Amino acid sequence: MFEEGRTAALLQKMKSGDASQFPIETALKALTIEGAKVLGMAEQIGSLEVGKQADFLVIQPQGKIHLQPQENILSHLVYAVKSSDVDDVYIAGEQVVKQGQVLTVEL
């Protein structure tokens, strides 16, 4: 998801020739609530709201040089974060990944 978001944001900026035409907030919405709308699931997912599934992930930027400085976290989410940076994942409020280890599958 991170790579697709980064590519989409960069392509939009390149197409328009103006970086301000696709701000970081627009890119994040495309990856979250707008993606849920495309799937016809905006009432269940895509944002953290009462009554929706609590799907979210946790990324700890400490010790990850490509996520420094921590001045623009939103920008890091679109342009710098990699899937290997994800520490924890929650789906419908249930933790399924803890410290990078999948909890739902026995290996």
Helices and strands as residue ranges (DSSP letters): H 2-16, G 19-21, H 24-31, H 33-38, E 56-59, G 65-67, H 73-79, G 83-85, E 86-91, E 94-98, E 101-102
